[in-house]
Amino acid sequence: MIIKEELQKRYSGLSDFELLEIVNNSQGYTDIAVEAANTEIQKRGISETSLKSY
């Protein structure tokens, strides 16, 4: 089983687009995966406007 810390490490190598895809298609991912993607988005300072315009 993948833990949140492993996902965070993996997601740190994803592009902004890939992270936004996870968040915006959350039904295809576990809650932990979506949470890890959101954490990485916040770390990068991706704005809410970017999230909405995706």
C-alpha positions in Angstrom: 0.0 0.0 0.0 1.3 3.4 -0.9 1.5 5.9 1.9 1.1 9.7 1.7 4.8 10.4 2.1 5.6 8.2 -0.9 3.0 9.9 -3.0 4.3 13.3 -2.0 7.8 12.4 -3.1 6.5 11.0 -6.4 4.2 14.0 -7.0 7.0 16.4 -6.5 8.3 15.2 -9.9 5.1 15.8 -11.7 4.3 18.8 -13.8 1.8 21.4 -12.7 -0.6 20.1 -15.4 -0.3 16.5 -14.1 -1.1 17.7 -10.6 -4.1 19.7 -11.7 -5.3 16.6 -13.6 -5.3 14.6 -10.4 -7.2 17.2 -8.5 -9.7 17.9 -11.2 -10.3 14.2 -11.9 -10.3 13.1 -8.2 -12.9 10.4 -8.7 -10.2 8.3 -10.3 -7.8 8.6 -7.4 -7.8 7.8 -3.7 -8.4 10.5 -1.2 -4.7 10.2 -0.1 -3.6 10.8 -3.7 -5.7 13.9 -4.1 -4.6 15.2 -0.8 -0.9 14.7 -1.7 -1.5 16.5 -5.1 -3.2 19.4 -3.3 -0.2 19.6 -0.9 2.2 19.8 -3.8 0.1 22.4 -5.5 0.2 24.5 -2.4 4.0 24.1 -2.0 4.4 25.3 -5.6 2.2 28.3 -5.0 -0.1 27.4 -7.9 -2.9 29.9 -7.7 -6.6 29.2 -7.4 -7.1 31.0 -10.7 -4.8 28.4 -12.3 -6.9 25.6 -10.7 -10.1 27.1 -12.0 -8.8 27.7 -15.5 -7.5 24.2 -15.9 
